[in-house]
């Protein structure tokens, strides 16, 4: 099992994965080919224009993720990222 597989398993099985770092989220985003930009150290904006207006994305196909203390992502936003990953995986099938 690869490191990414272990990370995804941890994200999916923990009810509140609160110790997920920004670097770990970047690994997931990069693996799935999602573009993102980091605004300062407090927010990350993920962009996927194919899924405009599909929750959790807004009408511009963006998901804004606040970064707690410049290093960690809250569990609510991790769930949003997993929803986006699920959309991408469903599209591939």
Buried (B, 14 or more C-beta within 10 A) or exposed (E): EEEBEEBBEEBEEEEEBEEBEBEBBBBBBEEBEBEBEBEEEEEBBBEBEEBEEEEBBEEEBBBBBEBEEEEBBBBEBBBBBBBBBEBBEEEEE
